[in-house]
Amino acid sequence: MSKVGTLLFGVVVCSGGAASAGGLYLPGSGAISTSRAGAAIASTDNGEALGINPAGLAKTTGTTITLSMAFIDYAMKFQRRGTYDDVPDVDLAYEGQPYPLVEDASGPALGIGGFQPIPVFVVTTDLGGVVPGLRLAAGIYAPNSYPFRDLCTHQPGAGCQKYEFDRDPDELPSPARYDVVTRDAVLFMPTLAASYRILPNLDIGGRFGWGFADASSSVHVWAAPGNVVEDVGGDGLLQVQGKDNFVPSYGFGLTYRPTPAIELAAVYNSEISIDAKGTARTTLGPRSGSSGIEVMVVPLPDDAAQCAKGGVIGAFKACITAELPRSATIGGRYRFFGVRDEERGDIELDVGWENWGNPAATDYRVQIDSEIVTAMGGGLSIKKNVVRHGFQDVFNARLGGSWRFSMADNVLIARGGIGYDSAAAKPGWQRADIDGAARTTITAGAGFRTKRFQIDAGFGVVLEGSNNNPGDCNPISPLPADLGCNRDGVQASLDDRQGPDPINPLVVPEQQLQAPVNQGVFESHYIMFMLGATTWF
């Protein structure tokens, strides 16, 4: 038995449990294109073309094997404005203290320290020339991104500690706990691709992938109705695990050479729809629920289940739907030639668009197969919840290039690039669970090419600086009855709110009390190392 607030099983939204890019896409795929800051849709000419522009496969000869990767680390700090509220009838040591600094201390299980390798492994073949102009490829790649979070809170005299719910009542609760606490996610795409040289100066290509997504995540929710004072005793800790073993995607592109020195390219990538299924469980604070109402949360009968059959108390069946957006890029490069008409270098400019402004691509939808029943009879279903991110479309520009230095029978290649992406987060909507900041990418790299293989390496930084969520709210020590953005009893409409509110699975989003939890300053950046090798025969 528990109290009515136990309904918060429904919030397995877990702020990004959709096993996706926890940040938005970073430029490139593999060592070469990432070392050019992603400016590569026209120049790509090895297995990396699988994820960059499949038309680039037409430039390969014989059989090629590419193993390439970017190692990515994400650093983020969040300083929330304001102080911990006074909780009525409860004496907590931290009441009235300023919110402490929160930062990401994640270390991926398969990573190196905080660096997560994002691999590209591709085999291409021209089938021995059986079909002139045709190239086939098969491989695995994943979007350059960093979906991991493991937030820690700066505790007085103890450094940055990972907050554990319901452990010490005097421990400073994480100011970002309603956004995300932890998340591990994996999305990789086994892919088939083909290219065809229609004309000597025109190549086309396409790919189809069937991805695998796996994620676990935890977040705090309101386990006491209207917990506007953010009493940690009225919180619930929601943990979810989900998988989707078929995440389809496709893309197609072309390259066109009007002159030997000029090459134009275009590529389109489809949305990536994720429908993850798994289980959810919760831990409730000591002041969860409404007094005097005893309830029990039970799984839905199998014939009423919407996600899957077989849910049990403590492991309810859950399903999460989300979508990574479609994107399109156009670009062109100019090639420099030596006295023997060999390519000496190139410079490329790409301009792209990502459809993050589509709510289906940024708002996660979560359903829990459970309901609440009382000793008096009757029940109350868990609502389908939406984790809102308030994103807008992203536009980017990337400038990159390379230069070759002859070394007897070998070639040393220097490359580099710079790129800019506009902010995905609208004013007030920067969050800890998904990185929506504007970014500037600076990269450099080198390659060493022989007659039978090429080795590539690079380094890059993605600078995002300091981003302030302004917000219009001024919640200072509110009482539960003083609701609204400024505790004046006035609630802004859902579409007019400037920032996310905590999740309460007992209500639909339009009925959720306005209580923004991310007003403050975010500081973030990425560091990237790249390493790859290609051989051909």
C-alpha positions in Angstrom: 0.0 0.0 0.0 1.1 3.6 -0.6 -0.4 7.0 -1.0 -1.8 8.7 -4.0 1.4 10.3 -5.1 2.7 6.8 -5.8 1.2 7.3 -9.2 4.4 8.8 -10.3 5.4 5.6 -11.8 4.3 7.2 -15.0 7.2 9.6 -15.3 9.6 7.2 -16.9 10.3 9.9 -19.4 13.6 10.1 -17.7 14.5 13.1 -19.7 15.9 11.5 -22.8 15.3 7.8 -22.3 15.0 7.6 -26.0 18.4 6.2 -26.5 19.5 8.9 -28.9 21.9 11.7 -29.2 21.7 13.2 -25.7 23.3 16.1 -27.3 22.5 17.3 -30.8 24.5 15.9 -33.7 28.2 16.8 -33.7 29.8 17.3 -37.1 31.4 14.4 -39.0 31.5 10.6 -38.9 34.8 9.0 -38.3 38.3 10.5 -38.3 38.6 12.3 -41.7 35.3 14.1 -41.9 35.3 15.1 -38.2 38.8 16.5 -38.6 37.4 18.7 -41.3 34.6 20.0 -38.9 32.1 17.9 -41.0 32.8 19.7 -44.3 33.0 16.5 -46.3 29.9 15.7 -48.2 31.6 16.5 -51.5 35.1 15.2 -50.6 34.3 11.9 -48.8 35.9 9.1 -50.7 36.2 6.0 -48.4 34.0 4.0 -46.1 33.1 7.1 -44.1 30.8 8.0 -47.0 28.3 5.5 -45.6 27.2 8.1 -43.0 28.3 11.3 -44.7 27.1 11.0 -48.3 26.7 7.5 -49.9 27.4 9.0 -53.4 31.0 9.3 -52.2 31.3 5.5 -52.3 31.6 5.8 -56.1 35.1 7.2 -55.6 36.4 3.9 -54.1 38.1 1.2 -56.2 38.4 -2.5 -55.6 37.6 -3.5 -52.0 38.2 -1.1 -49.1 38.0 -1.6 -45.4 37.6 1.5 -43.1 37.8 1.4 -39.3 37.5 4.9 -38.0 36.2 6.7 -34.9 35.8 9.9 -32.9 36.4 9.9 -29.2 34.1 12.5 -27.6 33.9 13.9 -24.1 31.3 16.4 -22.9 31.7 18.8 -20.1 28.7 20.7 -18.6 28.0 22.8 -15.5 24.7 24.2 -14.4 24.3 27.0 -11.8 20.6 27.4 -11.0 19.4 30.7 -9.8 17.7 31.1 -6.5 17.6 29.3 -3.2 16.1 26.1 -1.8 12.5 26.9 -0.7 11.2 26.6 2.8 9.2 23.5 3.2 6.1 23.9 5.5 6.1 21.8 8.7 9.5 20.3 7.9 12.9 21.5 9.1 15.6 20.9 6.5 19.2 22.0 7.0 19.5 23.5 3.5 16.4 25.6 3.4 17.1 29.1 2.2 20.6 28.2 0.9 21.6 29.1 -2.7 21.4 26.3 -5.1 24.9 24.6 -5.5 26.7 24.0 -8.8 25.9 20.9 -10.7 28.1 19.3 -13.3 28.3 16.2 -15.5 30.7 13.5 -14.3 29.7 10.8 -16.7 32.2 8.0 -17.6 30.7 5.7 -20.3 31.1 2.0 -19.5 32.7 1.3 -22.9 34.6 4.6 -22.9 38.1 5.7 -22.0 37.7 7.9 -18.9 35.0 10.4 -20.0 35.6 9.8 -23.7 33.1 7.7 -25.6 34.3 6.2 -28.9 31.8 6.6 -31.8 32.8 4.0 -34.4 32.6 3.7 -38.2 33.3 0.2 -39.7 32.6 -0.2 -43.4 33.6 -2.6 -46.2 33.1 -1.5 -49.8 33.4 -3.4 -53.1 33.2 -2.7 -56.8 32.3 -6.4 -57.4 35.4 -6.7 -59.6 33.9 -4.4 -62.2 31.1 -6.8 -63.0 28.7 -3.9 -63.1 30.7 -0.8 -64.2 30.1 2.2 -62.0 28.4 0.3 -59.2 29.7 0.2 -55.6 28.2 -1.6 -52.7 29.0 -1.1 -49.0 28.0 -2.6 -45.6 29.0 -1.4 -42.2 28.1 0.0 -38.8 28.2 3.6 -37.7 26.6 5.9 -35.1 25.8 9.6 -35.2 28.6 11.7 -33.5 26.9 12.6 -30.2 27.3 12.2 -26.4 24.1 10.9 -24.8 25.6 10.1 -21.4 24.8 11.9 -18.2 25.8 11.3 -14.6 25.3 14.5 -12.6 27.1 15.4 -9.4 26.3 18.2 -6.9 28.9 20.3 -5.2 28.5 19.6 -1.5 30.1 21.8 1.2 33.5 20.4 2.1 32.9 17.2 0.1 33.5 18.2 -3.5 31.1 17.2 -6.3 29.1 14.2 -5.1 26.6 12.1 -7.0 23.3 12.7 -5.4 21.6 9.5 -4.0 17.9 9.9 -3.3 16.5 9.2 0.2 20.0 8.7 1.6 20.7 11.7 3.9 17.9 14.2 4.6 20.4 17.0 5.1 22.3 16.3 1.8 21.8 19.1 -0.8 19.4 17.6 -3.4 20.5 18.1 -7.0 18.9 21.3 -8.5 18.8 19.5 -11.8 17.1 16.3 -10.5 13.8 17.1 -12.3 15.7 17.3 -15.6 18.0 14.3 -15.5 20.1 12.4 -12.9 21.8 9.7 -14.9 21.5 8.2 -18.4 23.3 5.6 -20.5 22.3 5.2 -24.1 23.5 3.5 -27.2 22.3 3.9 -30.8 24.2 2.2 -33.6 23.2 1.6 -37.2 24.0 -1.5 -39.2 23.7 -0.2 -42.8 23.7 -1.2 -46.4 24.6 1.3 -49.2 25.1 1.5 -52.9 26.4 4.1 -55.3 26.3 4.4 -59.1 28.3 6.5 -61.5 25.6 7.6 -63.9 27.9 9.8 -65.9 31.6 10.4 -65.7 30.9 13.5 -63.7 27.7 12.5 -61.8 27.4 10.0 -58.9 24.4 9.0 -56.9 24.1 6.9 -53.8 21.7 5.7 -51.1 21.7 3.8 -47.8 19.3 2.0 -45.6 20.0 1.2 -41.9 18.3 -0.8 -39.2 19.5 0.5 -35.9 19.5 -0.8 -32.3 18.7 1.5 -29.4 19.3 0.7 -25.7 18.9 3.1 -22.8 18.6 3.4 -19.1 17.8 6.7 -17.3 16.7 8.2 -14.0 14.9 11.4 -13.1 13.0 12.8 -10.2 9.3 13.6 -10.4 6.6 15.0 -8.1 5.4 12.2 -5.9 3.3 14.7 -3.9 0.7 16.6 -5.9 1.7 20.2 -6.4 5.2 19.9 -4.9 6.0 23.5 -5.9 8.4 23.9 -2.9 10.5 21.0 -4.4 10.4 19.1 -1.1 12.7 16.2 -1.7 10.6 14.1 0.7 7.8 14.6 -1.8 9.9 13.5 -4.8 9.9 10.1 -6.5 12.9 8.7 -8.3 11.9 7.1 -11.6 14.2 4.7 -13.3 13.6 3.2 -16.7 15.2 0.8 -19.1 14.2 0.3 -22.7 15.2 -1.2 -26.0 14.3 -0.9 -29.6 15.8 -3.6 -31.9 14.6 -2.1 -35.2 15.3 1.6 -35.7 15.1 2.2 -39.5 16.7 5.1 -41.3 17.7 6.0 -44.9 19.5 8.6 -46.8 20.5 9.5 -50.3 23.0 11.9 -52.0 24.7 13.0 -55.1 27.9 14.5 -56.3 28.4 16.5 -59.5 31.6 17.7 -61.1 30.9 20.5 -63.7 34.7 20.9 -64.0 37.6 18.9 -62.7 38.2 21.5 -60.1 34.7 22.0 -58.8 32.6 19.4 -57.1 29.0 19.9 -55.8 27.1 17.7 -53.5 23.8 17.3 -51.7 22.6 14.8 -49.1 19.3 14.1 -47.3 19.0 12.0 -44.2 15.7 10.7 -42.9 14.3 11.0 -39.4 15.2 8.2 -37.0 12.0 7.0 -35.2 12.5 5.1 -31.9 9.9 3.0 -30.2 11.6 1.6 -27.1 9.9 -0.9 -24.8 11.1 -1.9 -21.3 10.3 -1.6 -17.6 10.0 1.2 -15.0 10.4 1.3 -11.2 10.3 4.0 -8.6 11.5 4.9 -5.1 9.3 7.3 -3.2 10.2 10.0 -0.7 8.8 9.8 2.9 6.3 12.6 2.2 4.9 11.3 -1.0 1.2 11.3 -1.7 -1.8 12.9 -0.1 -2.6 12.0 3.5 -5.5 9.9 4.3 -5.8 8.2 0.9 -4.4 4.7 0.7 -3.8 3.4 -2.8 -2.0 0.7 -4.6 -0.3 0.9 -8.0 -0.9 -2.2 -10.0 -0.1 -3.3 -13.6 -2.8 -3.1 -16.2 -4.4 -6.5 -17.1 -2.6 -8.1 -20.0 -5.7 -7.5 -22.2 -5.5 -3.8 -21.6 -1.7 -3.4 -21.8 -0.6 -0.8 -24.4 3.2 -1.5 -24.2 3.6 -5.2 -23.4 2.1 -8.0 -21.3 3.5 -9.3 -18.1 4.0 -6.2 -16.0 4.4 -6.6 -12.2 4.6 -4.3 -9.3 8.1 -2.8 -9.3 8.7 -3.6 -12.9 5.8 -2.1 -14.9 5.9 -2.3 -18.6 6.8 1.0 -20.3 7.1 2.3 -23.8 8.9 5.4 -25.0 8.5 7.0 -28.4 10.8 9.7 -29.8 12.3 10.8 -33.1 15.7 12.2 -34.1 15.0 14.7 -36.9 15.6 14.6 -40.6 18.4 16.7 -42.1 19.7 18.0 -45.4 23.0 19.4 -46.5 24.4 21.0 -49.7 28.0 21.9 -50.3 30.7 22.4 -52.8 34.5 22.2 -52.9 37.3 23.5 -55.0 40.2 21.3 -55.8 43.8 22.4 -56.3 46.0 20.5 -58.7 49.8 20.1 -59.1 51.9 20.3 -62.2 51.1 16.6 -63.0 47.3 17.1 -62.6 47.4 15.3 -59.2 45.2 16.7 -56.5 47.2 18.8 -54.0 44.4 20.0 -51.8 40.9 21.2 -51.5 38.6 23.6 -49.7 34.9 22.8 -49.0 31.9 24.8 -47.7 28.8 22.9 -46.6 25.5 24.4 -45.4 23.0 22.2 -43.5 19.6 22.1 -41.8 18.3 19.9 -39.0 14.5 19.7 -38.3 14.7 19.9 -34.5 11.7 22.3 -34.5 9.4 19.4 -35.2 8.0 18.5 -31.7 8.0 14.8 -32.7 11.8 15.0 -32.9 12.3 16.5 -29.5 9.4 15.7 -27.2 9.5 12.2 -25.7 6.2 10.4 -25.1 6.0 7.9 -22.4 3.3 5.4 -21.5 3.3 3.1 -18.4 1.0 0.1 -18.2 -0.2 0.7 -14.7 -3.1 2.2 -12.8 -4.0 3.2 -9.2 -6.7 1.5 -7.2 -8.0 2.5 -3.8 -9.5 0.5 -1.0 -12.8 2.2 -1.9 -12.7 0.7 -5.4 -12.2 2.4 -8.7 -8.9 3.4 -10.3 -7.0 6.2 -12.0 -4.8 5.5 -15.0 -1.3 6.8 -15.5 -1.4 9.5 -18.2 0.8 9.4 -21.3 3.4 12.0 -20.5 5.4 14.3 -22.7 8.9 15.5 -21.9 9.1 18.9 -23.6 12.3 20.5 -25.0 11.0 23.5 -26.8 13.5 23.2 -29.7 13.7 25.0 -33.0 15.3 24.1 -36.3 19.1 24.2 -36.5 21.1 25.6 -39.3 24.8 25.1 -39.7 27.8 26.1 -41.9 31.1 24.1 -42.1 34.3 25.1 -43.8 37.1 22.6 -44.2 39.9 21.5 -46.4 43.2 19.6 -46.8 46.6 19.9 -48.3 48.9 17.1 -49.5 52.7 16.9 -49.1 54.6 14.3 -51.2 57.0 12.1 -49.4 58.7 9.9 -52.0 56.1 7.2 -52.7 53.9 8.3 -49.8 51.7 11.3 -49.0 51.3 13.4 -45.8 47.9 15.0 -45.6 47.1 18.0 -43.4 43.4 18.9 -42.8 41.3 21.1 -40.7 38.0 22.9 -40.4 35.7 25.3 -38.6 31.9 25.1 -38.2 29.0 26.8 -36.6 25.6 25.5 -35.5 22.7 27.7 -34.4 21.1 27.0 -31.0 18.4 24.3 -30.9 17.1 25.5 -27.6 14.8 28.5 -27.6 15.4 31.2 -25.0 14.8 29.6 -21.5 14.9 26.0 -22.8 18.6 25.1 -22.4 18.5 21.8 -20.4 20.9 19.3 -18.8 19.4 16.2 -20.5 19.9 17.3 -24.1 22.4 19.9 -25.2 20.7 22.6 -27.2 23.3 25.4 -27.2 24.8 27.1 -30.2 28.2 25.8 -31.0 31.5 26.6 -32.7 33.6 23.6 -33.9 37.4 23.9 -34.5 39.3 20.8 -35.7 42.6 19.8 -37.2 44.1 16.5 -38.3 46.6 14.7 -40.4 46.8 11.5 -42.6 49.6 9.4 -43.9 48.9 7.6 -47.2 50.8 4.7 -48.8 50.0 2.6 -51.8 48.0 0.1 -49.7 46.7 1.9 -46.6 46.0 5.3 -45.0 46.1 6.2 -41.3 44.3 9.3 -40.0 44.2 11.2 -36.7 42.8 14.5 -35.5 41.7 16.7 -32.6 38.8 19.1 -32.1 36.9 21.3 -29.7 33.3 22.3 -29.7 32.9 25.6 -27.9 29.5 26.6 -26.4 30.5 29.2 -23.8 28.0 30.3 -21.1 24.3 30.2 -21.8 21.8 31.9 -19.6 18.2 30.8 -19.3 16.5 34.1 -18.6 13.0 33.0 -17.7 10.3 35.3 -16.3 9.7 33.5 -13.1 10.8 34.6 -9.6 9.9 31.8 -7.2 11.2 32.9 -3.8 10.2 30.7 -0.8 6.6 30.0 -2.1 3.9 28.4 -0.2 2.0 25.5 -1.8 -1.1 27.8 -2.3 0.9 30.5 -4.1 1.0 28.9 -7.5 2.0 30.4 -10.8 5.2 31.6 -12.4 5.6 34.4 -9.9 3.6 32.7 -7.1 0.7 35.1 -7.9 -1.8 32.4 -8.8 -1.5 33.1 -12.5 -0.5 30.1 -14.7 0.9 30.8 -18.2 -0.5 28.6 -21.0 1.6 25.6 -21.9 2.8 27.1 -25.2 3.8 30.4 -23.5 6.0 28.9 -20.8 9.7 29.6 -21.0 11.3 26.4 -19.8 10.3 22.9 -18.7 8.3 22.0 -15.5 8.6 18.9 -13.4 6.7 15.9 -14.6 3.5 14.7 -12.8 2.1 11.6 -14.4 -1.3 12.1 -12.8 -2.1 15.0 -15.1 -1.7 15.7 -18.8 0.9 18.4 -19.7 -1.7 21.1 -20.1 -2.7 20.6 -16.4 0.8 20.6 -15.0 1.6 23.4 -12.6 4.0 26.0 -13.9 7.3 25.6 -12.0 10.3 26.0 -14.2 13.4 24.1 -13.0 16.2 25.1 -15.3 16.5 28.9 -14.8 20.2 29.6 -14.5 23.5 29.4 -16.4 24.8 26.5 -18.4 28.5 26.2 -19.4 29.5 23.4 -21.7 32.0 22.2 -24.3 33.2 19.1 -26.1 36.7 17.7 -26.7 37.2 15.2 -29.5 40.1 12.9 -30.6 39.9 11.1 -33.9 41.7 8.0 -35.2 41.1 5.8 -38.2 42.6 3.6 -40.9 41.6 2.5 -44.4 43.1 -0.2 -46.6 42.3 -1.2 -50.2 43.1 -4.1 -52.5 
